């Protein structure tokens, strides 16, 4: 099929203009459809050390080249080498490809500039000053959506053996090339073919971000390239399902795309693949209905969380003061529900838009911003003091009117306030439902967020629309004021939790600023309450002063980088090769580990060994400096260091005793393994 397609497309190229035909001999003078050049990372490679070279390919606009497995059509690049005696070339290392569907055929291609890397092994017998001529004849296929033209050419590099130095410009270029190579996952995957479906289980931590997931198989015969791929997250596992192409035998290799131009190299063996639970993120109607049900139930249970229950209770008890007007109660409940649902939709739409732009965020994403936490801290502090009786704010207190335009407006904004304040809390059933929303179509995802809002508003709707429930509401009395004071306690606890969160993000300085702003805000509310006690108002001065407190607090918050640097003191410091050399030169023992959010083995080792208290205590007593290399986003400096250690992926654990060479530790760690290093 692939050969016939390429033959037809090549014949079609005979009818295009002459410059395209000349591409068959790209070295014949005409402008090539894919320009190629050979580039060495070092112009003076050192004896006995590997040298990386790159085939830098630049397609003309509208043209594309092919991955090593081109898919349903096309031909990958091949190279014939002519190398000095003793020099050997490794396999071609391709960057993560793109998908291109043409006439129902799936192509694995590169539509923009790309680089294919090769490692040359320079023999230790070569001497400084020896000439190192590198010759390669490359052949590839260049295509548009209409025609394909064979291309190729003779490429040459003339190098001289030296000290292996790398210029800054060359290093920057090769860092960019390596950043697009797939990184080894490190954990084995499993696949099965059942009922005409190819199912692949890939270990992948539930907390690790992924977008636009797609599996590129290295060989044909296992799965149908053109069939859609459905990806489901089940705990610490990604389950990929698509139409099988036949009975696959033996291991299957490939690349899992985790984001644009980023991916993981995986190796899958035949084995059992977990079934996809009906409530997980899928495309079936039952999965969508269960996700909606989970969001609805999660919203209902969210009402008992400490940041929501006090406000809901006061809105419910206000019905007891409404004079028994059923129509007013229903209008109030609908306005409240509209505020809750609209706020959840706005939060959900913002979350989806941020993820579509490439941001790695989840529910309560706004709590990743210390400025939002400070705003929430002051808001919750105000609600707590309002419930405590320090001042009166009729939009949320037990005396809010249910009748008239003002009552409807008050209920709507109270609903919006409840949804916003509820974001620090996560109720049962919410995790699976909101996780599904992040991978379902946008319309369905927004329906799930609306379901969450409906669940949050449902108790108040039930009180308003079911007379039997409203009839059982307690009668007004002095007890309501006492109950309101009691309800201030969970709100104060929520404020403390937000202050603690500021401390976690920005250190003690951030927490101090948050508490100082809350204290200044409380003094303002005390002044407002005193004026209200003598029948006077002061909302506008308080509002202006609150804006000034917020502006001053936000401007005074420490930068996240400063906070992380302060937090790193006494704990793991970020990997830096220069810093590592300095620490070793000072005679300090160093424990260096490389990890990634998508590496399940790494996370197990961190939770079960590296982050254990007994390990931290042992390292502290022995003066061991812990250094962490996070390869989640393909840091090129880490990539170079791993290559120098003879590794292509994570995890990697190294211990540098004072004044001694590094010890490479096993890939599965225990607390005893680490404490034994310093015992």
Beta strands, then each sheet from edge to edge (+ up, - down):
strand 1: 34-40
strand 2: 50-59
strand 3: 65-71
strand 4: 78-82
strand 5: 88-89
strand 6: 98-102
strand 7: 105-110
strand 8: 114-121
strand 9: 131-143
strand 10: 148-160
strand 11: 183-184
strand 12: 189-194
strand 13: 197-203
strand 14: 214-217
strand 15: 230-233
strand 16: 237-243
strand 17: 252-259
strand 18: 262-270
strand 19: 573-574
strand 20: 590-595
strand 21: 625-630
strand 22: 652-656
strand 23: 662-664
sheet 1: 1+ 2- 8+ 5-
sheet 2: 3+ 7- 6+
sheet 3: 4+ 9- 10+
sheet 4: 11+ 18+ 12+ 13- 16+ 15-
sheet 5: 11+ 18+ 17- 14+
sheet 6: 19+ 21+ 20+ 22- 23+
end
